[in-house]
């Protein structure tokens, strides 16, 4: 559902989200999910006309980074966790990570 909101160029109503999902989810189910995402702070809603329209509060990359920080904070050995994560990256991803780290001020 967040993917649909991330790809949208404007806030979407539950009906528009349901339509773009192209699945068998009922409108009420989509509304329930959007409400739960709002409670978690992942989407906001604004009344446009008679319906609420939803938009993501952060980008996909921001959400992934937040989740990665949460996992690191929960680890008793952050270095081991980072080592395991980096050890599973592709060579291309390692090069990208190295370039990012090289660009940081010490």
BAMIVEX-116961 format. One line per 2 residues: number of its first residue (from 1); their letters; for each residue y, z, x of C-alpha. Coordinates in steps of 0.05 Angstrom, whole numbers, plus 5000, padded with zeros to 4 digits. Layout:
N
NUM = a = Y/Z/X ~ ... $
//
This chain:
106
1 = xx = 5000/5000/5000 ~ 5048/5016/5057 $
3 = xx = 5032/4948/5086 ~ 5059/4915/5024 $
5 = xx = 5123/4956/5027 ~ 5131/4941/5102 $
7 = xx = 5125/4866/5089 ~ 5174/4867/5030 $
9 = xx = 5247/4849/5042 ~ 5269/4896/4986 $
11 = xx = 5244/4957/4948 ~ 5187/4942/4900 $
13 = xx = 5168/4969/4832 ~ 5096/4994/4820 $
15 = xx = 5084/4930/4780 ~ 5105/4887/4839 $
17 = xx = 5062/4928/4887 ~ 5003/4921/4839 $
19 = xx = 5013/4846/4835 ~ 5018/4838/4911 $
21 = xx = 4956/4881/4922 ~ 4915/4829/4885 $
23 = xx = 4860/4880/4873 ~ 4829/4915/4814 $
25 = xx = 4872/4977/4821 ~ 4905/4997/4756 $
27 = xx = 4980/5003/4750 ~ 4973/5078/4739 $
29 = xx = 4932/5085/4802 ~ 4985/5048/4843 $
31 = xx = 5039/5093/4813 ~ 4998/5155/4830 $
33 = xx = 4990/5132/4902 ~ 5064/5115/4909 $
35 = xx = 5081/5184/4882 ~ 5035/5217/4933 $
37 = xx = 5065/5175/4989 ~ 5134/5198/4966 $
39 = xx = 5113/5271/4968 ~ 5089/5260/5039 $
41 = xx = 5157/5230/5057 ~ 5128/5161/5072 $
43 = xx = 5166/5125/5017 ~ 5230/5135/4978 $
45 = xx = 5246/5111/4909 ~ 5308/5089/4873 $
47 = xx = 5318/5075/4800 ~ 5334/5002/4790 $
49 = xx = 5341/4986/4717 ~ 5287/5023/4679 $
51 = xx = 5237/5027/4736 ~ 5232/5063/4802 $
53 = xx = 5228/5018/4863 ~ 5196/5042/4927 $
55 = xx = 5208/5028/5001 ~ 5177/5055/5064 $
57 = xx = 5217/5108/5101 ~ 5193/5086/5169 $
59 = xx = 5162/5025/5202 ~ 5089/5017/5216 $
61 = xx = 5101/5029/5290 ~ 5140/5092/5276 $
63 = xx = 5085/5119/5231 ~ 5031/5104/5283 $
65 = xx = 5073/5138/5338 ~ 5082/5199/5293 $
67 = xx = 5007/5202/5282 ~ 4993/5195/5357 $
69 = xx = 5041/5253/5371 ~ 5006/5295/5318 $
71 = xx = 4939/5283/5351 ~ 4966/5300/5420 $
73 = xx = 4998/5364/5394 ~ 4931/5385/5364 $
75 = xx = 4893/5373/5428 ~ 4879/5431/5475 $
77 = xx = 4879/5382/5533 ~ 4933/5330/5523 $
79 = xx = 4920/5296/5590 ~ 4846/5287/5575 $
81 = xx = 4864/5259/5506 ~ 4914/5210/5535 $
83 = xx = 4864/5191/5589 ~ 4811/5176/5537 $
85 = xx = 4860/5136/5496 ~ 4886/5095/5554 $
87 = xx = 4815/5084/5579 ~ 4799/5046/5515 $
89 = xx = 4859/4999/5518 ~ 4851/4926/5534 $
91 = xx = 4878/4899/5600 ~ 4936/4867/5561 $
93 = xx = 4952/4934/5528 ~ 4949/4969/5595 $
95 = xx = 4999/4920/5624 ~ 5045/4930/5564 $
97 = xx = 5040/5006/5571 ~ 5054/5002/5645 $
99 = xx = 5116/4960/5632 ~ 5140/5010/5580 $
101 = xx = 5129/5069/5627 ~ 5163/5033/5685 $
103 = xx = 5224/5023/5640 ~ 5233/5097/5626 $
105 = xx = 5281/5139/5666 ~ 5246/5193/5706 $
//
